[in-house]
Amino acid sequence: MKVLVPVKRVIDYNVKVRVKADGSGVDLANVKMSMNPFDEIAIEEALRLREAGKAEEVIAVSIGPQQAQETIEASSVAFMMNSLVSARIVRACCECVI
């Protein structure tokens, strides 16, 4: 079985969110971004399944800019070093304006 873990890049939970002066959205300039903490838990559990032999492969996927892939890679490397298993990282680049 393969385990697919969707991952979202979000503002770090330790950062105080600032609203733009015009009120049109969140000010993302110079803001630390990280993997959603709940997604980190999902990756940890997927790696546990891999270690237990219930899954063959763990695939982390994210949709977003190049920085989304960097966020996944940084977090995944830490998890893989702790659990000594391999994971594949997939990123779909989609910069959409809705």
N, CA, C and O of each residue as an XYZ file, in Angstrom:
392
protein
N       0.847     -1.169      0.000
C       0.000      0.000      0.000
C       0.901      1.244      0.000
O       1.938      1.277      0.663
N       0.489      2.238     -0.740
C       1.165      3.536     -0.738
C       0.321      4.502      0.086
O      -0.909      4.460      0.048
N       0.999      5.371      0.831
C       0.296      6.350      1.665
C       0.567      7.731      1.087
O       1.718      8.146      0.952
N      -0.501      8.433      0.749
C      -0.409      9.791      0.215
C      -0.767     10.775      1.319
O      -1.850     10.703      1.900
N       0.159     11.701      1.606
C      -0.064     12.693      2.657
C      -0.079     14.080      2.024
O       0.962     14.556      1.571
N      -1.235     14.737      1.983
C      -1.273     16.111      1.479
C      -0.688     17.056      2.526
O      -0.957     16.923      3.719
N       0.115     18.008      2.061
C       0.810     18.927      2.962
C       0.548     20.359      2.526
O       0.592     20.671      1.336
N       0.277     21.223      3.486
C       0.018     22.631      3.219
C       1.079     23.485      3.890
O       1.415     23.272      5.055
N       1.602     24.446      3.157
C       2.564     25.414      3.680
C       1.768     26.578      4.259
O       0.980     27.211      3.556
N       1.979     26.858      5.547
C       1.210     27.891      6.237
C       2.147     28.819      7.006
O       3.342     28.551      7.131
N       1.598     29.893      7.509
C       2.368     30.786      8.385
C       2.691     30.008      9.659
O       1.825     29.339     10.222
N       3.927     30.100     10.103
C       4.360     29.388     11.300
C       3.466     29.747     12.481
O       3.067     30.900     12.643
N       3.156     28.749     13.301
C       2.216     28.972     14.391
C       2.752     29.906     15.482
O       1.972     30.400     16.296
N       4.053     30.156     15.513
C       4.637     31.072     16.501
C       4.633     32.532     16.041
O       4.984     33.427     16.811
N       4.238     32.774     14.787
C       4.291     34.111     14.209
C       2.957     34.833     14.418
O       1.889     34.254     14.225
N       3.034     36.081     14.808
C       1.823     36.899     14.931
C       1.429     37.375     13.532
O       2.219     38.014     12.838
N       0.217     37.061     13.137
C      -0.280     37.403     11.801
C      -0.586     38.894     11.743
O      -1.212     39.451     12.645
N      -0.122     39.540     10.644
C      -0.378     40.972     10.439
C      -1.275     41.143      9.215
O      -1.081     40.493      8.188
N      -2.246     42.017      9.344
C      -3.143     42.334      8.236
C      -2.547     43.500      7.461
O      -1.983     44.421      8.050
N      -2.675     43.457      6.125
C      -2.184     44.564      5.298
C      -2.894     45.852      5.694
O      -4.027     45.830      6.177
N      -2.208     46.978      5.481
C      -2.744     48.282      5.876
C      -4.096     48.575      5.236
O      -4.960     49.196      5.855
N      -4.278     48.123      3.981
C      -5.547     48.385      3.298
C      -6.632     47.363      3.630
O      -7.755     47.460      3.135
N      -6.299     46.395      4.461
C      -7.276     45.398      4.878
C      -7.609     44.350      3.833
O      -8.592     43.622      3.974
N      -6.798     44.265      2.783
C      -7.103     43.356      1.679
C      -6.605     41.932      1.893
O      -6.892     41.062      1.071
N      -5.874     41.668      2.961
C      -5.372     40.323      3.193
C      -4.288     40.310      4.253
O      -4.106     41.269      5.003
N      -3.575     39.199      4.294
C      -2.517     39.005      5.280
C      -1.192     39.449      4.686
O      -0.901     39.164      3.525
N      -0.398     40.139      5.473
C       0.925     40.579      5.045
C       1.899     39.408      5.171
O       2.227     38.989      6.280
N       2.363     38.878      4.029
C       3.255     37.721      4.015
C       4.719     38.093      3.831
O       5.572     37.208      3.769
N       5.028     39.380      3.744
C       6.410     39.818      3.561
C       7.221     39.517      4.815
O       6.841     39.907      5.919
N       8.342     38.822      4.635
C       9.258     38.484      5.730
C       8.587     37.706      6.858
O       8.912     37.899      8.030
N       7.650     36.826      6.503
C       6.959     36.007      7.496
C       7.469     34.574      7.368
O       7.567     34.039      6.263
N       7.792     33.958      8.503
C       8.270     32.580      8.495
C       7.115     31.640      8.167
O       6.047     31.705      8.775
N       7.352     30.768      7.194
C       6.352     29.780      6.793
C       6.842     28.395      7.220
O       8.046     28.154      7.307
N       5.908     27.498      7.483
C       6.275     26.145      7.865
C       5.167     25.189      7.426
O       4.131     25.606      6.907
N       5.409     23.917      7.646
C       4.405     22.913      7.336
C       3.309     22.971      8.401
O       3.591     23.177      9.581
N       2.067     22.790      7.979
C       0.951     22.743      8.897
C       1.249     21.684      9.967
O       1.583     20.552      9.619
N       1.138     22.019     11.251
C       1.463     21.050     12.306
C       0.656     19.758     12.225
O       1.167     18.695     12.579
N      -0.582     19.827     11.770
C      -1.391     18.621     11.639
C      -0.867     17.730     10.506
O      -0.980     16.506     10.569
N      -0.296     18.351      9.474
C       0.305     17.587      8.392
C       1.578     16.893      8.861
O       1.891     15.794      8.405
N       2.316     17.536      9.774
C       3.496     16.885     10.349
C       3.093     15.612     11.086
O       3.773     14.591     10.989
N       1.994     15.675     11.817
C       1.491     14.500     12.533
C       1.106     13.413     11.545
O       1.368     12.234     11.783
N       0.478     13.806     10.424
C       0.080     12.831      9.403
C       1.298     12.150      8.788
O       1.273     10.945      8.538
N       2.361     12.908      8.543
C       3.582     12.312      7.985
C       4.207     11.362      8.995
O       4.659     10.278      8.626
N       4.240     11.753     10.260
C       4.782     10.870     11.286
C       4.023      9.545     11.321
O       4.632      8.479     11.409
N       2.706      9.614     11.252
C       1.901      8.394     11.298
C       2.116      7.550     10.050
O       2.176      6.323     10.134
N       2.233      8.197      8.895
C       2.500      7.459      7.660
C       3.848      6.735      7.738
O       3.975      5.600      7.278
N       4.848      7.395      8.320
C       6.153      6.758      8.476
C       6.096      5.609      9.473
O       6.817      4.622      9.327
N       5.242      5.733     10.487
C       5.057      4.610     11.417
C       4.455      3.407     10.695
O       4.850      2.266     10.935
N       3.492      3.673      9.806
C       2.905      2.588      9.012
C       3.965      1.928      8.135
O       3.978      0.709      7.962
N       4.850      2.753      7.588
C       5.937      2.237      6.745
C       6.878      1.351      7.557
O       7.280      0.279      7.103
N       7.227      1.807      8.763
C       8.108      1.037      9.628
C       7.476     -0.278     10.063
O       8.169     -1.282     10.230
N       6.155     -0.271     10.247
C       5.443     -1.474     10.677
C       5.221     -2.448      9.527
O       4.719     -3.553      9.737
N       5.590     -2.048      8.316
C       5.417     -2.934      7.167
C       4.025     -2.912      6.566
O       3.715     -3.743      5.712
N       3.186     -1.991      6.986
C       1.821     -1.898      6.457
C       1.744     -1.021      5.221
O       0.730     -1.026      4.522
N       2.798     -0.271      4.941
C       2.847      0.594      3.752
C       4.206      0.421      3.091
O       5.228      0.256      3.757
N       4.189      0.464      1.766
C       5.433      0.340      1.004
C       6.131      1.682      0.839
O       7.358      1.772      0.872
N       5.319      2.726      0.660
C       5.881      4.022      0.302
C       5.044      5.138      0.901
O       3.821      5.033      0.997
N       5.723      6.216      1.307
C       5.060      7.417      1.800
C       5.296      8.510      0.772
O       6.435      8.793      0.402
N       4.214      9.122      0.315
C       4.300     10.186     -0.688
C       3.693     11.448     -0.084
O       2.516     11.469      0.278
N       4.506     12.501      0.022
C       4.020     13.799      0.494
C       3.779     14.669     -0.731
O       4.658     14.792     -1.584
N       2.612     15.268     -0.827
C       2.271     16.093     -1.985
C       1.761     17.449     -1.524
O       1.043     17.558     -0.530
N       2.149     18.485     -2.272
C       1.699     19.835     -1.973
C       1.466     20.571     -3.281
O       2.126     20.297     -4.283
N       0.546     21.486     -3.271
C       0.286     22.325     -4.434
C       0.619     23.754     -4.039
O       0.087     24.272     -3.058
N       1.494     24.386     -4.801
C       1.871     25.743     -4.464
C       3.163     26.134     -5.134
O       3.621     25.450     -6.049
N       3.753     27.218     -4.698
C       4.997     27.710     -5.301
C       6.185     26.820     -4.920
O       6.039     25.869     -4.151
N       7.344     27.137     -5.461
C       8.563     26.376     -5.205
C       8.856     26.272     -3.704
O       9.367     25.247     -3.252
N       8.549     27.292     -2.939
C       8.816     27.279     -1.511
C       8.045     26.165     -0.797
O       8.478     25.694      0.254
N       6.912     25.743     -1.353
C       6.150     24.646     -0.751
C       6.972     23.361     -0.767
O       6.970     22.605      0.205
N       7.669     23.117     -1.862
C       8.507     21.925     -1.958
C       9.653     22.007     -0.945
O       9.991     21.010     -0.307
N      10.237     23.170     -0.801
C      11.337     23.340      0.151
C      10.856     23.078      1.579
O      11.583     22.493      2.382
N       9.645     23.505      1.893
C       9.087     23.275      3.221
C       8.908     21.782      3.468
O       9.237     21.284      4.544
N       8.388     21.072      2.476
C       8.193     19.628      2.616
C       9.530     18.924      2.759
O       9.694     18.057      3.618
N      10.489     19.298      1.915
C      11.792     18.644      1.956
C      12.461     18.838      3.305
O      13.010     17.886      3.861
N      12.427     20.040      3.838
C      13.070     20.315      5.121
C      12.439     19.489      6.242
O      13.153     18.923      7.070
N      11.121     19.418      6.274
C      10.444     18.652      7.315
C      10.612     17.159      7.099
O      10.818     16.412      8.056
N      10.526     16.721      5.859
C      10.628     15.296      5.563
C      12.010     14.755      5.874
O      12.143     13.627      6.348
N      13.040     15.546      5.614
C      14.400     15.101      5.921
C      14.531     14.840      7.417
O      15.137     13.847      7.820
N      13.978     15.709      8.233
C      14.041     15.516      9.682
C      13.322     14.237     10.087
O      13.824     13.482     10.920
N      12.149     13.985      9.507
C      11.406     12.771      9.840
C      12.158     11.526      9.372
O      12.230     10.526     10.088
N      12.722     11.599      8.155
C      13.418     10.436      7.617
C      14.674     10.125      8.417
O      15.017      8.957      8.595
N      15.361     11.150      8.900
C      16.571     10.919      9.695
C      16.209     10.234     11.011
O      16.958      9.394     11.509
N      15.057     10.600     11.566
C      14.632      9.985     12.825
C      14.143      8.555     12.636
O      14.350      7.714     13.511
N      13.501      8.266     11.514
C      12.889      6.957     11.347
C      13.645      6.049     10.376
O      13.311      4.872     10.242
N      14.661      6.588      9.698
C      15.486      5.807      8.774
C      14.685      5.113      7.681
O      14.975      3.971      7.326
N      13.682      5.795      7.148
C      12.936      5.277      6.009
C      12.967      6.318      4.907
O      13.276      7.485      5.146
N      12.647      5.891      3.714
C      12.648      6.831      2.600
C      11.222      7.274      2.285
O      10.261      6.546      2.535
N      11.108      8.441      1.751
C       9.811      8.976      1.339
C      10.014      9.709      0.023
O      11.094     10.236     -0.246
N       8.990      9.737     -0.775
C       9.044     10.447     -2.041
C       8.279     11.743     -1.886
O       7.223     11.783     -1.255
N       8.821     12.810     -2.469
C       8.197     14.129     -2.373
C       7.679     14.523     -3.745
O       8.422     14.523     -4.727
N       6.411     14.855     -3.802
C       5.785     15.262     -5.058
C       5.221     16.661     -4.843
O       4.597     16.942     -3.820
N       5.449     17.526     -5.815
C       4.904     18.885     -5.714
C       4.300     19.253     -7.048
O       4.911     19.065     -8.100
N       3.107     19.773     -6.991
C       2.480     20.300     -8.184
C       2.490     21.816     -8.060
O       2.008     22.372     -7.073
N       3.035     22.469     -9.053
C       3.140     23.921     -9.010
C       1.876     24.520     -9.620
O       1.556     24.270    -10.783
N       1.182     25.292     -8.844
C      -0.053     25.896     -9.330
C      -0.192     27.262     -8.683
O      -0.520     27.353     -7.500
N       0.044     28.296     -9.416
C      -0.101     29.638     -8.884
C      -1.351     30.243     -9.520
O      -1.298     30.817    -10.607
N      -2.456     30.103     -8.830
C      -3.742     30.535     -9.381
C      -4.236     31.782     -8.657
O      -3.987     31.960     -7.465
N      -4.914     32.612     -9.367
C      -5.557     33.773     -8.775
C      -7.054     33.578     -8.919
O      -7.570     33.444    -10.029
N      -7.748     33.564     -7.788
C      -9.196     33.321     -7.827
C      -9.914     34.597     -7.454
O     -11.145     34.627     -7.421
